[in-house]
C-alpha cells in the first residue's frame, strides 16, 4: 500500500508516495548519513554563510 499525505481538516490526499524496497530505504539512509557527516565537519562559519544565503 502506498503512503499518502492527507490534509486532516479536509481529508484531501495531498500526495501519494510509491512504496520502496528495504534496499532503497537503506541506500537513502546511507546517503543522508554521509551528507550529515560532511555537513557536520564544516566549520560553523561556513555553515552559517550557507544557511544565511538559503534564508
Steps between C-alpha positions, in 0.01 A plus 500: 500500500648842408545770760274801480518850641150606597370840610332413833257792474359403161603139447654606167790284386787745444756256367542129452842344541595176332617207705872432522712196563708444811813556289369835373435606860848389610655689206309816589604476865864444404493805270343713774762385752785577259359846433454569872858398580628725221290791627598448864872519421472842334601794717206677665579821314467324165172336602367834621574662162320221316196520728497878471495479118217249514296727725 
